[in-house]
Amino acid sequence: MLGHSQKEDNLQIISSLIDGLKRVYNAKVRPAEVQYKFGDFLFPVLTDSEFDGKPLVLFLGQYSTGKTSFIRYLLERDFPGQHVGPEPTTDRFTAIMHGKEDRIIPGNTLSVQPNLPFRGLNRLGSGFLNKFCGVQMNHPALQDMIFIDTPGVLSGEKQSIGRSYDFIAAVEWFVQRADLIFILFDAHKLDISDEFKRTINTLRGHDDKIRVVLNKADTLNTQQLVRVYGALMWSLGKVIQTPEVMRIYLGSFWDKPYINKEYGQMFLTEQCDLLQDLRALPRGCAWRKINDFVKRTRLLKVHCFIIGHLKNEMPMLFGKESKKEELIKGLDKEFKKIQAQYNLPPGDFPPIERFRATLKSQDIDTFPKFDVKYVTLLDEVLVKDIGELISMFPNDPASDVLHFFNQEKKRMEEISSYVDSPCSSCSYCSPLLFNSQSQPRESTQMPNKISNQNISMASSVQGQPPVPTNINETHPQTIISPPPYVSAPAPIQAPAPVPVPAQAPTQAVALSNPPTA
């Protein structure tokens, strides 16, 4: 796909860009975060390991929706500490990483390693770290990304009473740092509990990372699938407040044969679209880091104005407590004042309920006064520094990857024109292209038949697979090789002579169907 020298050049550019982001952050952004207590209200201070860390892929969902099975499907093997079952089996957050040998690392050990992006989890306390662990395994997929498996979201008081840590705070920490977020739903359990609703609410502002998956869809017939799909769209519309309709990917992500085989081709298309984002994730990590850095800087700029405004509204001597209560109660009006006074976009303001809850435990009288030099530095970052870093890329680093995937997708569409059954063993449809020796599902191991609509048997040679004539007529120099699961056809035997009445004209016997492989 790429030459060796070009890969090294791109890696060097990405490394230089990450180093540039760290220098800009430590020199111009971090001082403002510390001065105006940005970590107490929104996001904690970043560490170098969070800049250098691999992309994180987060899996969320209620219990028994197939999160762990999805990860196993992608890796095509079991991983240490894996538990799969219909009951709530996964009781901890698990970071699945690359290592030379299979082993499990406790959470307290992970949180102090300087080369891993988990040091910020110390703020959640030992109650969470005891329910957090890392898994190392020698797998090529994990060289470029880290999978985060999460416990299933429980319902009612079980969520708060049964856990020794703040589950929502832990999910929010991973959401802020994740590059891709999978939300899995079971086709037979579409209810969204109050706790799951709170979990989904932590995803606001990260809509571009979310991929909603309706798992176990092969257990439904056509009528049931239509009803379940509509019910899930309606439920998500009540939770995710967005005018756009979120796409829901259908499939059955495990290593068992499809129960309802009529959806095979549709599941193949959905899988290709879903996993394409996952395959391109390592190459686009630099752009995502820049995007998150810009969003963080814009939020910090508005935060500086808010803290300075609240400090300016406090009285000098008397009535401080009553004024604090007044400001907290009318916080929405204060936000509108700040927006109108400084001409700030409303989308850069923090969630008002979360800001109000944090403000109740803060002493406004100790807030620093507004200092224009911090805002000037942040404007310089947004206007000048980020542009200079982006100019380091001569071209989009992911453009060659996307071109490759578009070519592969086009090839699959051409192949599907003469292969009726879906494939999980070819180089494109097998999960993530990680294991070239992956085995197909039983239901799709061998196609039942080959459509003869676009196949010319006249040009078939004994021992060679047929080639679709409509493609070669359009592109005479292009030979589309069939996927590896299509075996060579059996030798064509001459048909036995058929007795023909003397008065009837002799006609050639047409071969209506090609021999099955």
N, C-alpha and C positions, 0 to 999 in steps of 0.2 A: 504494500500500500504506500509506504513512504521509504525513501532511501535512508540508509543508515546515517549519513551526514546530515540530512535534513531533519531527522528525528533529534539528533544531538543539538542542532541549532535551535529547534523549537524548545527543547528542554532547557537550554541555556537562557533563552529569552524569558521563559516562564520563571526560572529561578531568579533572574535579574529583576523581573517585575515584582516578585514577592519580596525580595530584599528592598526594593524601592518603596513598596507599601509599608514595610516595617519602619523604615527611616522616616517617612512622612508621618506615620501614626505616632511614633515616639517623640518627634520634634514638635508637632503642631496640634495633634488631636488629643493625645493622652493628657497633656497639662490641663486642657479645658474639662475633660471628664473628671479628673481628680478635684479640680477647683469647684465645680458645680455639682458634685455628688451624683454624677450620671449613673454610676453603678448601683446606687441605692434605689433609684427609680426605674431604670430600664435594664441596661446591660452592664455586666461587670467589665473591668479592664481586661483587654486582650493580652495574651502572652505570645511569645515568639513561636511556641509550638502550635498554637492555633492558626497562625499564618502558614506554617510549613506542613501542617497535617494533611493527610490524604482526604479525599472526598468522603463524606459520611452519607450512607443510605439508611434511612430510618423506616421501620415497619411498625405501623400502628393498627389497632383494631380491638374489638372485643374478644373475649376468650373463645378459642376453638374456631377462629375464622381462617386459619391456615397460614399464619405468619411464619412460624418455624418451618412448616412444610414448604412454603414458597422459597425460603432461603436454601433449604436442602435441594429443591428443584433447580435453583440457579447453580449451586455448587456441584450438583450431581453426586453427592456423597454425604454421609453423616458427619457431623462435627462434634467435638467433645462437649459433653454436658447437654446434649440435645434431648428434649422430652416432647413427645407428640402424643396427643390423646384428646378425646371429646371433652374432658374436664379441664378446668384451669390448671395446666401443667407448668407453663413457664412462669415462675414466681420472681424473676429477677431481670434486670437489664443486662444484656450480654453484648459485648463488643467482639465481633468476629474479625480477626486480623490475620495478617500473614506472619508465618514463622517457619523455622526450619523443621520443627517437630510439633506434633500435636500435644498441647498442654493447656491447662486452665490457670489463669492468674487472678488472684483475689483483687477486689476493687480497691482496697486500701493501698495495695502495691501499685496499681495502675495510676492512681491519682497523684503519685509523687514522682513519676518518671518524667523527666524533662523533655524527652523526645516524642511523647504522646500528647494529644490534645485534650486530656482529661483532668488537668490540674484544677480547672475551675469547678469541678464537682465537689471539692472540699467544702465549699460553702453550704452544701446540702447536709453535711454532718455524717457521722458514722452510721446512723440508721439507714441512710441510703447506700453508703459504700459497702455495708454488709450484704446488700441485695444487688450489688453490681459486680460483674466479673468480666474478664477478658478471655477469649479463646484464641489460641494461635494454631494455625494449621498450614501446611505447605500446599498452597493452591495458587495457581497463576492469577486467578481473578482478584485475589486479595492483595496482590502486589500494588494495585492502583486504587483501591477503595477499601472502606471499612463498613461492614454491615452491623446495624444496631437492632437486635431483637428485643422486644419489650414485653412485659407482662400484659395479659389481656385485661381490658378495662372492665372492672366489676360494676355492679349496680348498687344504688342505695348506700347505706351506711357501711357496707363491706369495704368500700373504696377507702374510707377514712379510718375506720376502726381496725380493719385487718392489716393495714400497712403501717410500718414504723417510720415513715417519711412522707413528705409532701409529694404525692405522685404527679400532680399537675405542674409543680415547680420543676421536677425532674424532666418531664416531657418538654416543657418550655425551653429548658437549657439545650436539649438536643435539637429541638426544632430550629432554634436560632442559628445553629451551626451546621445543620444538615444541608446537603446539596440536592437531595432527592428524597421525597417522602411518599411512601406507599400507605394508603388507607384501605384496609381489606374489610370486606363485608361478606358474611356467609349468606348464600342464597336462601337459606331457611331461617335466618335470624336477622331481620331487617330493622328491628326496634333500636332506637338510639336513646340510651339511658341518659339521665341528667349528668352523670359523670363523664360519659363519652361526649356529650355536648360540650361540657367544659373543656375537655381535651381538644375537640375540634376548634373551639374558640381560640386556643393558643396558636392556631395556624394562620390567623389573620395577618395580612401583610406578607405572606409567603405563598400566595396562590400559584405562582409560577413553578413552585417545587412539587406541588401536590399531584399525585396520580391515584385516582379512586379505582379500585378493582373489585368487581363482583365475582368472588371465587366460588368454586363448586357449581358453576352454572350448567355443567353437563348432566346434572341430576334432574333437570327440569325438562318438560316437554315444551313445545313451541308456545302454547297458550300460557303456560305458567311462567315462562321466561319473559314474555311481553308484560304480564301483570307485575312480576317482581321488579323488572327494570323500571316501570313507571312508578311503582311504590317507592323505590329507592331514590329516584329523582325527586319525588315530592318530599320525602323526608329530608334530603340534603338541602332542598330549597328553604326549608324552615330553619335550618341550622346555619348554613353558610350564606350570609347576607351579601349576595352579589347578583347584579342583573344578568350576568352571563350564565349560561347553562354549563355546568362542569361535565366533562366527558367521563363516562364510566366504561372501563375496559372489562370485557367479559372473558372468562376462561376457567380453566381448572388446572391450577399450578401444583401438580404433584406428579409422581412417576407411575401412577396407575393408568390403565386404559380408560378412555372416555366411556362413560355409561351410555350416553346418548350420542351416537356417532354421526348423526346428521349435522351437528354443529362443527365438525372437524375443520372445514375450510375457513369458517368464520373465526374460530378460535385461533387458527394459524395467523390470520391477518391481524387480529387483535394482539397476539403475542409479538409479532414482528414490530408493530407500532410501539408497543410498550417497552420492549427491550432495546429498541434503537436508542432511546434516551439514556438507558443504562450503559450501553456500550460506549457511547460518546462522552460519558461523564468525566473520565480522567483527562481528556484532551481539552475540555471546556472549563476546567476548574479555575483557571486564571481569570477568565471573564466573570465567573460567579463571585470570586473573591473581590474583584473590583466593584461589582454591582452591590454586594453586601456592604463594602466599605463606604461607598457613596451614600447608601441609605442610612448607615449609622452616622455619618458626618452630618447629614441633613437633619436627622433627629436631634443630634447633639446641639446644633445651632439653634433650633427652636427651644430646646431645653434651657440653654443659657438665657434666652429672653424671658422665659417663664420664671426661672429662679430670681433673676434680677427684678422683674416686675413685682413678684410677691414680697421680696425684701423691701422694695420701695413703698409698698402699701402698708407696711407695719408701722404703728405709732412709735414715737421715741421713748416714752416713759410708761404711760398707763394704758390699760385696756388691751393688752397684747393677746390674752387668751380669747376674749370676745371677738377681736378682729380676726384671729386665726380661724375661729369657727365660722365667721361670716365669709371668709375667703374660701374655705373648704366647701361650704354649702353652695356658694355661687361661683364655683370654679368654671362652669361652662361660660358664664358671662365674662370672667376674667380672660379666658382663652380668646373670646371674640374681641375683647379690647386689644389684646396683644397682636392678634392677627391683623386688625385694622390699623394699628399704630405703626407696625413695622412691615406691613404688606407681605405677610408670610402665607404660604400655601396651606390650606386646612389639612391636606393629607400628611403633612409632616408633624402634626401634633400627636402626642401620645394618647393611648386609650384613657379617657377621662376617669372612668371608674377605678382603674388600677392606679392612676396617678393620685386620685383622691384618697384611696386606701393607704397608700404609702405616705402621703402628706400628713395624715393624722398622727403618725408616730415620729414626725420630724419637728425640730424646733426651728421655725421660720426665722426667728430673730438671729440665729447663727448663720444664716445663708449669706454668701458673699454678695456684694453689690455688683451691678452690671458693669463689666469692663469691656470696652469696645475692642481691645487688642485681641482678645480671644476669638471674637466673631470675625475680625479681620483675617486672622490666621486660617480659620475654617473656610472663609470665602476664597482665600488663596489656594487652599487645597482643592476645592471644587472647581475653580475656574482655571487654574494653572497646572498644579502638580499632577492631578489625575490625567489631564490631557497629555502631558509630557510622557507619562508612563504608558498610556495607550499607544502613543506614536512609536513606541519600541517595537510594536508588532507591524511588520511590513504588510502582512495580510492576516486575515482571520485564521487563527491556528486550527480551528475546527473545520475550515472550508474543505480541505482535502478529505477529511473523514466523512463529512456529510455527502460529498460527491461519491465516495466509495459506497456508502449505504444506499444512496439513491440508485446507483447502478445495480447494486445487488437486489434491491426491491423491484426494479424494472425487470431484472432477469427472472425473479420468482414469479412475477405476474405473467411473463411469457411462458414459463414452464407450466404454470397452473392452467394455461389454456388447453393443455393436452393431458394433464394428469388430474384425475378426478379426486383422489384422496389426498389429505394433507400429509405433511412430512415433518418429522422431528429429528431425522437423522442427517439431513443435508447440512452443509456448512453454514447456512444462513438461519435455518429454523431451530437448530439445536441451541439450548440456552447459552447465550453470551459468547458463543464461539470459544469457550474456554477449554473444552475437552474435545479434541478431534475424534476420539474413540467413543463418543457418547452413543448409547443405544437408543433406538426409537421406541416409542410406545408400542404395545402389542397390537393395538387396534390400527396402527398406521405403519406397521413394519413393512408391509408389502401392499401396494395398491391392488384393489380388487380387479380393476380393469383399466385399460387405456383408451381414452376417447379416440375414435377414428375420424373425427370431424376434420382435423387439420393434419393428418398423417398420410403420407403417400407411401403405400406399400410397394409401388413400382420401383422406387429408388432404394428400397431396403436391400441390404447385402446380408448374406447369411452370417450370423454372429455379431452383427452391428445393430445398435438400438436405432429405432426410427427417429427421424428428424422432422419437426413441423415445417411443412412447405410454405405456409403463409409468411413465416418469419424470414426464411431464406430468399423468398421471392422479393420481399421488400428490401432486405439487406443481403445481397448475394455473397459478400465477403464475410458475413457473420455466421458462425456455426455455434448454435446454442447446445452445449453438451447437456444431456439429461442428468437429473440428480442421481446420486449414488444408489438410491433405493430402487431405481428402475433397472431391472436385470435385462440382459440381452434377450430378444425374442427367440423362441425355439425355431429351428430350421423349418422353412415352409415346404411342406410336402405337396407334390402335385396331386390335385384332386382326382379321385377315382372317376373313371369314365361313367357317364350317366346315359342310360338308354334314351334315345330321342326318336320320336315317331318319324317315319320316312317323309311324311308330308310337311312336317314342321321345319322351319329354317333353323340351322345350327346357330346357337348363341354361346358366347363365352360365359363361363361360370364366374360370377363376381365374388370376391372374398369380402363378405359383409363386415366381419369383425376380425381384427388382427389376433393372432394367437396370444394367449395370456402368458405373462412371464412366470 
